[in-house]
């Protein structure tokens, strides 16, 4: 009986040690993946910043340009399109 209990407890202890080592390895792996993802996020933020600066530079160039030089003409008359009204259903929950 005692020999059987010792074997059981020994195998349980061995299993717990293996589980602990697997959890430590998993934690280290996930920490390294998180560090890599943070680097990728900062790279994407930098590329987005460059795109934004290009966009604002282009918008500033358009604002400073003469519209007639770009092919635009002054409208001869102003007219507005009427919006088509949709069905007017209301639901009052009082």
Secondary structure, DSSP 4 states (H G I P E B T S, - for coil): -HHHHHHHHHHHHHHHHHHHHHHHHHHHHHHHHHHHHHHHHHHHHHHHHHHHHHHHHHHHHHHHS-TTTTT----SS---PPPPP---------
